[in-house]
Amino acid sequence: MSLVSIDNAFFSFGDKVILGGVSFNINPGDKIGLVGDNGTGKSTLLKILMGGLELDKGTVARGKALRKIGYIEQDIPKDLEDRTLREVLADAIPAEERNYNAWKADVALENIGAPADHWDKKISELSGGWRRLALIARTNLDDPDLIIFDEPTNYLDLEKILHLENWFRTNLNCPYLMVSHDRQFLDNVTNRTLTLRAGDIIDHKLPYSKSREIILKQDILDAEKRQEQANEIKRLERTAKQMLVWDKFTSRHKPILTRVERIKDNLTDAYKGKTRDINLRQEQIRPNVVLRIHNCDIKTPDGKHLFRIDDLYVSKGDKIVILGKNGSGKTQCLKALVAAFGAKDGNSTKFNPQVNLGYFDQNMDSLDAGMTISDHLQMTTDLSNQGVATALIKAGFPYKELDKKIGALSFGERARYFFLLLHHLNKNFFILDEPTNHLDIDGQEKLEDELLDNDGTCIFVSHDRHFVQSVATRIMMIARGKLVEIDSPEVFYKTLENYIALLDK
């Protein structure tokens, strides 16, 4: 028997249709990934499931076996911020068993890998990653029959993501539905995928990548069939027109026109997503070696030594990922390279004079939040008024929102704008710090394609395993105080998994 049944659900915001007659069930044993481009209605659907929004038409029915739904939102509730990590979890144990089952909070803290010195810290003092894990563990302690997750891997580094994956496999027994843009995570912890697009849901009892493959194949078949139908319409209309020219006093052309109308009425729906390009136009660098690093010490802002780069030569077209445990110095390394480029006179780090560096910082602090996207793009590039509007619309910003301030953009929109800006600044070497953090799956795929489809050079840090596997041509790992090159990211992932297993003992 289903836990939740959605039947013929319609929901709109103004004249925008979010759900156009959607039906699906959530059943015992389901581990569901809900995916879709930004703006397709994933968060809206979660609110409908939780009872926060009412449908325009249709029903949401809860089964008798569903007593309680746990909901893990993206931000920590304000009333929890002054409580310690242990208190936040202990208070989630049902009141009637709290006295004799308080130990469950400590076990939950161990299961999510929380260090002992974090247990008695206030939630407000912890990183976004630990807050996220605390919410997840807290919800599970309340013994729900179904859990709904909104971006469970947000704010998590790779170490915490691996901890969370292990927690899903070993500690989570109830069904769940999650919204996530982390493709590898979805593949590892889900057994069913709901793809929301164009007001409808495509339902496959498969993890994300296998579902995506089926959808893409069907999209290609639908597009080919629609093109064949369009060609047949043109041929028949041409034949009918010739018949009418040859003999104006007969009606032999009418059956042909009737057939044309029948084909038009039954045209195959071929999905075409919104145009939301990510482009990184890259000027060519003639010499092969574009960066040389020799005997370079990477340090914290207060001067503490993190690791050393003995020798690293970066060639044109290299796409280098830097992997390392949390706190090992990955972001500091990127910042040191950006600073060295600005200094232009470093002995340990020398850029080719033809390098025009583009830097994507994960917080996007270099953008002026008080400026509109139109004004900012025009001020920082050589685009005309019309050129600015065309570029923004092509990147997925509606005409009516071209005067929106950068600070009012969602983080996903801000990331797309940042890449658009880098594109029009003609950069040819990119340093990217967690570039996929705020991009939906469509944006991640477009960025991958853009980096792979040209000779551009980049050094990047990412916890997104799918992105690393797709883009990186060279793998660097911070190990034992040095930056060393390894054959595959799996070497690092295995090292990290072994480290986590040691912590769990």
C-alpha positions in Angstrom: 0.0 0.0 0.0 1.3 3.5 -0.9 2.5 5.9 1.8 1.6 8.9 -0.4 -0.5 9.1 -3.6 -0.5 12.2 -5.8 -3.3 12.0 -8.4 -3.9 14.4 -11.3 -2.1 17.3 -9.6 -2.4 20.8 -11.1 -0.6 23.8 -9.6 0.3 27.2 -11.1 1.9 30.4 -10.1 0.0 33.1 -12.0 0.1 32.0 -15.6 3.1 29.7 -15.1 2.1 26.0 -14.9 4.3 24.1 -12.4 2.3 20.8 -12.3 0.1 20.0 -15.2 -1.7 16.8 -14.2 1.0 14.9 -12.3 0.4 11.5 -10.7 2.7 9.2 -8.8 2.9 7.2 -5.6 5.6 6.9 -2.8 5.8 3.3 -1.7 7.6 1.4 1.1 11.1 0.6 0.1 11.4 3.7 -2.3 14.6 5.6 -2.3 13.6 8.4 -4.7 15.6 11.1 -6.3 13.6 14.1 -7.5 15.5 16.0 -10.3 14.8 18.8 -12.7 16.2 22.1 -13.8 16.0 25.1 -11.5 12.6 26.6 -11.8 10.7 23.4 -12.8 9.0 23.1 -9.4 10.9 20.7 -7.2 10.7 22.8 -4.1 7.1 23.5 -4.8 6.3 19.8 -5.0 8.1 19.2 -1.7 5.9 21.9 -0.1 2.8 20.3 -1.5 3.9 16.9 -0.1 4.4 18.5 3.3 1.0 20.3 3.2 2.5 23.8 2.9 0.8 24.5 -0.4 -2.6 23.4 -1.8 -3.2 22.1 -5.3 -5.3 24.0 -7.8 -6.8 20.6 -8.7 -6.1 17.0 -7.9 -5.4 15.2 -4.6 -2.6 14.3 -2.2 -3.6 11.2 -0.1 -1.7 9.8 2.8 -1.8 6.1 3.5 -2.8 4.7 6.9 0.7 3.4 7.5 2.1 7.0 7.3 2.1 8.4 10.8 4.9 10.9 10.5 7.0 12.6 7.7 10.4 14.0 8.5 11.5 17.0 6.4 15.1 18.2 6.2 15.1 21.7 4.8 18.1 23.6 3.5 18.6 25.9 6.5 18.8 25.3 10.2 15.6 26.5 12.1 16.3 29.6 14.1 15.1 28.1 17.3 17.9 25.5 17.2 20.8 27.8 16.7 21.5 28.4 20.5 21.4 24.7 21.3 24.3 22.3 21.4 24.8 19.6 18.8 24.0 16.9 21.4 20.9 18.8 22.6 19.6 19.2 19.1 19.7 15.4 18.5 18.6 14.4 22.0 15.5 16.6 21.8 14.4 14.7 18.7 14.0 11.4 20.5 10.3 10.9 21.2 9.4 12.3 24.6 8.0 9.1 26.0 11.4 7.3 25.5 13.8 10.2 26.1 14.8 9.2 29.6 15.9 5.7 28.8 17.0 6.2 25.1 19.2 9.3 25.4 22.1 7.2 24.3 20.7 7.2 20.8 21.8 10.8 20.4 25.4 9.9 21.1 25.2 6.9 18.7 23.7 9.2 16.0 26.6 11.7 16.5 29.1 8.9 16.0 27.3 7.6 12.9 27.5 11.0 11.2 31.2 11.2 12.1 30.9 14.3 14.4 34.2 14.8 16.3 33.8 14.6 20.1 34.9 18.2 20.6 31.8 19.3 18.5 29.2 17.6 20.6 28.8 20.3 23.1 29.2 23.3 20.7 26.3 25.4 19.8 24.8 24.8 16.4 25.5 28.4 15.5 29.2 27.9 16.0 29.4 24.9 13.6 30.1 24.9 9.8 27.2 24.6 7.4 28.2 21.0 6.7 27.9 19.9 10.4 24.6 21.8 10.7 23.3 19.9 7.7 24.3 16.5 9.1 22.8 17.4 12.5 19.4 18.1 10.8 19.5 14.8 9.0 20.5 12.8 12.1 17.9 14.7 14.2 15.1 13.9 11.8 15.9 10.2 11.7 15.9 10.0 15.5 12.2 11.1 15.5 11.4 7.7 13.9 9.6 9.0 10.8 7.8 6.7 8.2 9.1 8.8 5.3 11.8 11.4 5.1 12.0 14.3 2.5 15.4 15.8 1.9 16.0 19.2 0.2 19.6 19.2 -1.1 21.1 16.9 1.6 24.7 17.4 0.3 24.6 21.2 0.3 27.5 22.7 2.3 29.2 19.2 2.6 32.8 18.5 1.6 33.6 15.2 0.0 34.6 13.6 3.4 31.1 14.5 4.8 29.4 13.3 1.6 31.0 9.9 1.9 30.0 9.8 5.6 26.5 10.6 4.6 26.4 8.0 1.9 27.5 5.4 4.4 24.9 6.6 6.8 22.2 6.3 4.2 23.3 2.7 3.5 23.6 1.5 7.1 21.4 3.7 9.3 18.4 4.8 7.3 15.7 2.2 7.1 12.6 4.2 6.1 11.6 5.3 2.5 12.8 8.7 1.4 12.5 11.3 -1.4 15.3 13.8 -2.0 16.0 16.8 -4.2 19.7 16.8 -5.2 22.0 18.0 -7.9 24.8 15.6 -6.9 24.6 13.0 -9.6 27.1 10.5 -8.1 25.3 10.8 -4.7 21.9 10.1 -6.4 23.4 7.1 -8.2 24.7 5.7 -4.9 21.7 6.1 -2.6 18.5 6.0 -4.8 16.6 3.2 -6.6 14.0 5.4 -8.3 14.1 8.7 -10.2 11.3 11.3 -10.7 12.3 13.8 -13.4 10.2 17.0 -13.3 10.0 19.0 -16.5 7.4 20.9 -18.5 4.8 20.4 -15.8 5.0 16.6 -16.0 6.9 13.8 -14.2 8.9 11.0 -15.8 9.1 8.1 -13.4 11.8 5.4 -13.7 12.6 2.7 -11.1 16.3 3.4 -11.7 19.0 5.6 -10.2 19.6 9.0 -11.8 22.2 8.1 -14.5 20.3 5.2 -15.9 17.1 7.2 -15.9 18.8 10.1 -17.6 20.2 7.8 -20.3 16.7 6.5 -21.1 15.2 10.0 -21.2 17.9 11.3 -23.6 17.4 8.4 -25.9 13.6 9.0 -26.0 14.2 12.7 -26.6 16.3 11.9 -29.6 13.7 9.5 -31.0 10.9 12.0 -30.4 12.9 14.8 -32.1 13.7 12.6 -35.1 10.0 11.5 -35.4 8.8 15.1 -35.2 11.3 16.1 -37.9 10.0 13.3 -40.1 6.4 14.5 -39.6 7.4 18.1 -40.4 9.1 16.9 -43.6 5.9 14.8 -44.5 3.7 17.9 -43.9 5.9 20.0 -46.3 5.8 17.3 -49.0 2.0 16.8 -48.8 1.4 20.6 -48.8 3.6 20.9 -51.9 1.7 18.1 -53.6 -1.7 19.6 -52.8 -0.6 23.0 -54.1 0.6 21.5 -57.4 -2.7 19.6 -57.8 -4.6 22.9 -57.3 -2.4 24.6 -59.9 -3.0 21.7 -62.4 -6.7 21.5 -62.0 -8.5 24.3 -60.2 -11.9 22.8 -60.8 -11.4 19.5 -58.9 -11.1 18.8 -55.2 -8.5 16.1 -55.4 -6.2 18.1 -53.2 -8.6 18.2 -50.3 -7.9 14.7 -48.9 -4.3 15.5 -48.9 -4.9 18.7 -46.8 -7.1 16.7 -44.5 -4.2 14.3 -44.0 -1.9 17.2 -43.3 -4.2 18.5 -40.6 -4.4 15.0 -39.0 -0.6 14.8 -38.9 -0.5 18.3 -37.3 -3.0 17.3 -34.7 -0.9 14.3 -33.7 2.6 15.8 -33.9 5.0 14.1 -31.6 5.9 16.2 -28.5 9.7 16.7 -28.7 11.0 18.2 -25.4 13.1 21.3 -25.8 14.6 22.8 -22.6 15.1 26.5 -22.0 18.1 28.1 -23.5 20.5 28.6 -20.5 24.0 28.6 -22.0 27.2 28.5 -20.1 30.1 29.6 -22.3 33.7 30.2 -21.5 35.2 31.8 -24.6 38.9 31.2 -24.5 41.6 33.0 -26.3 44.5 30.8 -27.6 47.8 30.7 -25.8 50.6 29.9 -28.3 53.3 28.4 -26.1 52.6 25.0 -24.6 53.6 25.7 -21.0 51.3 28.2 -19.4 52.3 28.0 -15.7 55.4 26.7 -13.8 55.4 26.2 -10.1 58.6 25.4 -8.3 59.3 25.1 -4.6 56.1 26.8 -3.6 54.8 26.7 0.0 51.1 26.9 0.5 50.2 28.5 3.9 47.1 29.7 5.8 46.4 33.4 6.0 48.2 33.5 9.4 51.3 31.8 8.0 50.8 28.2 9.0 52.4 25.8 6.6 49.9 23.5 4.8 51.8 21.7 2.0 54.5 22.2 -0.6 54.5 22.1 -4.4 58.0 20.9 -5.5 57.5 21.1 -9.3 54.4 21.5 -11.4 54.2 22.4 -15.1 50.8 23.2 -16.5 50.4 22.8 -20.2 47.9 24.3 -22.6 44.7 22.2 -22.4 45.4 20.7 -19.0 42.4 20.4 -16.7 43.9 19.8 -13.3 41.9 18.9 -10.2 43.4 19.3 -6.7 42.0 16.7 -4.2 42.6 16.6 -0.5 40.9 16.1 2.8 38.9 19.0 4.4 41.3 21.6 5.7 44.3 20.4 3.7 44.6 23.7 1.9 42.9 23.2 -1.5 41.2 26.6 -1.5 44.3 28.3 -0.1 46.3 26.9 -3.0 43.9 28.4 -5.5 44.0 31.8 -3.7 47.8 31.6 -3.7 47.9 31.1 -7.5 45.5 34.0 -8.0 47.6 36.2 -5.8 50.8 35.2 -7.7 49.2 36.1 -11.0 48.3 39.5 -9.6 51.8 40.1 -8.3 53.5 39.2 -11.6 56.9 38.9 -10.0 56.9 35.7 -8.0 59.9 33.4 -8.2 58.1 30.2 -7.3 55.0 30.7 -9.5 55.4 32.0 -13.1 52.5 32.4 -15.5 53.0 32.7 -19.3 52.7 36.4 -20.2 49.8 35.5 -22.6 47.6 34.2 -19.7 44.4 36.1 -19.0 43.3 34.5 -15.7 39.6 34.0 -14.8 38.9 33.1 -11.1 35.6 31.6 -9.9 35.5 31.8 -6.1 32.8 29.5 -4.6 31.2 32.4 -2.6 31.3 34.7 -5.7 32.3 37.6 -3.4 33.9 39.5 -6.3 30.5 40.3 -7.7 28.9 43.6 -6.6 25.6 42.5 -5.0 24.2 46.1 -5.2 24.4 46.4 -9.0 21.9 45.1 -11.5 23.1 42.3 -13.8 22.6 44.5 -16.8 24.6 47.4 -15.4 27.3 45.2 -14.0 27.8 43.3 -17.3 27.9 46.5 -19.3 30.3 48.2 -16.9 32.8 45.2 -16.9 32.7 44.3 -20.6 32.6 46.0 -24.0 29.1 44.9 -24.8 26.5 47.4 -26.1 23.0 47.8 -24.5 21.5 45.4 -27.0 24.5 43.0 -26.6 24.0 42.9 -22.8 20.3 42.1 -23.2 21.0 39.4 -25.8 23.8 37.8 -23.7 21.7 37.7 -20.5 18.6 36.2 -22.3 20.7 33.6 -23.9 22.1 32.7 -20.5 18.6 32.1 -19.2 17.6 35.4 -17.7 14.1 36.5 -18.7 13.8 40.0 -20.3 11.7 41.3 -17.4 14.4 40.4 -14.9 17.4 42.1 -16.6 17.3 44.9 -14.0 17.4 42.4 -11.1 20.2 43.1 -8.6 23.0 40.5 -8.3 22.2 40.3 -4.6 18.6 39.3 -5.3 19.7 36.4 -7.6 19.5 32.8 -6.3 23.0 31.2 -5.9 22.3 29.2 -9.1 21.5 32.3 -11.1 24.5 34.1 -9.6 26.8 31.2 -10.7 25.4 31.3 -14.3 25.9 35.1 -14.4 29.5 34.7 -13.1 30.3 32.3 -15.9 28.6 34.6 -18.5 30.8 37.4 -17.2 34.0 35.3 -17.5 33.0 34.4 -21.0 32.8 38.0 -22.1 36.1 39.0 -20.4 37.9 36.7 -22.8 39.8 34.6 -20.2 42.0 31.7 -21.3 43.1 30.1 -18.0 40.5 29.4 -15.3 40.9 28.8 -11.6 37.6 27.3 -10.3 36.8 26.8 -6.7 33.8 24.4 -6.4 32.2 25.6 -9.7 29.3 23.2 -9.5 28.1 24.0 -6.0 25.1 26.1 -7.0 24.5 24.8 -10.5 21.6 22.5 -11.3 22.3 19.3 -13.3 21.7 21.0 -16.6 24.2 23.7 -15.7 26.8 21.2 -14.5 26.5 19.3 -17.8 26.8 22.5 -19.9 29.9 23.6 -17.9 31.4 20.1 -18.4 30.8 20.3 -22.1 32.2 23.8 -22.3 35.5 22.8 -20.5 35.8 19.7 -22.6 35.0 21.1 -26.1 38.0 23.4 -26.4 41.7 23.7 -25.6 41.2 25.8 -22.5 43.2 25.3 -19.4 42.0 25.1 -15.8 42.9 24.2 -12.3 39.9 23.4 -10.1 38.8 22.1 -6.7 35.5 20.1 -6.6 33.8 17.6 -4.3 31.5 16.6 -7.2 32.8 13.2 -8.2 30.9 13.1 -11.5 32.3 16.5 -12.5 35.9 15.4 -11.6 35.6 12.2 -13.5 34.2 13.9 -16.6 36.5 17.0 -16.8 39.9 16.3 -15.1 42.8 15.3 -17.4 45.3 15.4 -14.5 44.7 14.5 -10.9 46.7 16.1 -8.1 46.4 15.0 -4.5 47.6 16.7 -1.2 49.3 13.9 0.7 51.9 14.0 3.5 52.6 17.6 3.1 53.1 17.6 -0.7 51.1 18.0 -3.9 51.6 14.7 -5.8 50.2 13.5 -9.1 48.1 10.3 -9.1 46.6 8.2 -11.9 42.9 8.3 -10.9 40.7 10.1 -8.5 39.7 6.7 -7.1 43.1 6.6 -5.4 42.1 9.6 -3.3 38.5 8.4 -2.8 39.8 5.0 -1.5 42.3 6.8 0.8 39.4 9.0 2.2 37.1 6.0 2.6 39.8 4.1 4.6 40.3 7.3 6.7 36.6 7.5 7.4 36.4 3.8 8.3 39.3 4.3 10.8 37.3 7.2 12.4 34.2 5.0 12.6 36.0 2.3 14.6 
